[in-house]
Amino acid sequence: MKILIATGRLAENTVRKAIGEKAEILVADIDIAAFITPRKLIKTFQEAELLKVYDLILLPGLVAGDFSKASEELGCKIRLGPKHAYDLGFVLSFAGKIEFSEKVPACELLADVRKEMALELIKKKEEEASSPLTLRGVKLGGRARMKVMGEIVGALEMDALTLQTKIEAFIARGADIIDLGATLNTLPEQAKRAVSLAKTITETPVSIDTLDPELIKEGVEAGVDLVLSLNSTNLETAGPIVARAGIAAVIIPDEERSLESLIRNVEAARRLGIEKIIADPVLDPVGHNITESIVRFHEFHRMYPEVPVFFGVGNVTELMDVDTIGVNATLCGIGSDVGASILFTPEFSDKAQGSIIELKRASEMMLLSGIRESSPKDLGLDLLCIKEKRRRPDFPLPENATQARLSKGWRVDPAGPIRIRTVPDRINGNGGLIVAEHEKASVVGKNAREVMDTLLERKLVSRLDHAAYLGRELEKAELSLKFNRSYAQDDVF
């Protein structure tokens, strides 16, 4: 397939490096490639006196306009390439395999393809994976993907509607196991009621999180799939109950958190007849011997490779004033190295919201990384939310640029004021709705553009400065929803 890449002078060298021998290049008489027009393309093509007949001309992904007539005149297809020249090598590998678009940049078109391919591979490998333990069809350990357990803190004392909403939200975010947390004040009848309710709401495995033997007993009788946690303080009383029910249990070390005590408790659980054992060497927070605890995980997995391992990521993320995305991904990678089967998070504090989604994606990335025997990059899936994988070219400051200044005055729009707020999606954990309230109408939308377009269409804005102000605020509101942050009009984002 003969392909011609159209670009501008500034991107020429980058394009040449990216395409190698996969295509030829046509440099238009223009600095910025995104400003290529149909007329400019035809003129450059004719002046170059190209003798070959090309099957495809790829334009920069940010080019706008209708190139259908240019396509007819030049006798070949004209389609959008990627937004960034760096991605041309990847895009060209699909030439002839897919139909590129006249409107959608190739990088966006292939992002979905690449992601779909990655997710299909994950699904296939998960179906093929063998594992030592299965909970209601959820594979734990072996070559299966690390599963995410979301703890609903204080779940056993919640009213039915609140608990149902929480369970549905955690599952929507990607939780593979729902953990029902107890408090020191939880009553046995509350444990039984909560577990029974959870079992009617979801087919997802349900665990009860307590050391209290009475609560464990009620949870087991109500049909819980997994018990957190057993050690020497409750094994003699709760262990036989778990063993008779044939359910799984997470075994933890005693208070000193030593590897030796964990091994003693695992062996004691086996003697009591508990067959479905998950071990938790306990991940300690940063500043409290986290390195020693990671070594403990490594040593246990080396000694008991067949036992699924519980990895308490929330022990770290909840106790750091750091954005959780990178921390969760890094801990997930460490967990993969030390044999983790369950990634545990409570999403308790505001700063840890979104951890279930992040850990689910990170676990998928680590599975792909293992399959490809590579670092977790260029997989088709990523956790890049703030920083860019590839930066667009920077441009010099224009000569004779005017220094921007704030307006000295502000006048109320005769069409009336507009109040902006957001309604977050509490189920999925990100996104939601932007609300723009005017005395004549309330406009609701998922993004700033559709809300602003509707306000203008309804003639609820009459001044340019008011429109500019609303555009800024609506964009802040959209970003707030995207990053699951609170929004307040006129406040700094």
Secondary structure, 3 states (H helix, E strand, C coil): CCEEEEECCCCHHHHHHHHCCCCEEEECCCCCHHHCCHHHHHHHHHHHCCCCCCCEEEECCCCCCCCHHHHHHHCCEEEECCCCHHHHHHHHCCECCECCCCCCCHHHHHHHHHHHHHHHHHHHHHHHCCCCEEECCEEECCCCCCEEEEEECCHHHCCHHHHHHHHHHHHHHCCCEEEEECCCCCCHHHHHHHHHHHHHHCCCCEEEECCCHHHHHHHHHCCCCEEEEECCCCHHHHHHHHHHHCCEEEECCCCCCCHHHHHHHHHHHHHCCCCCEEECCCCCCCCCCHHHHHHHHHHHHHHCCCCCEEECCHHHHCCCCCCHHHHHHHHHHHHHHCCEEEEEECCCCHHHCCHHHHHHHHHHHHHHHHHHCCCCCCCCCCCCCCCCCCCCCCCCCCCCCCCCCCCCCCCCCCCCCCEEEEEECCCCCCCEEEEEECCCCEEEECCHHHHHHHHHHCCCCCCHHHHHHHHHHHHHHHHHHHCCCCCCCCCCC
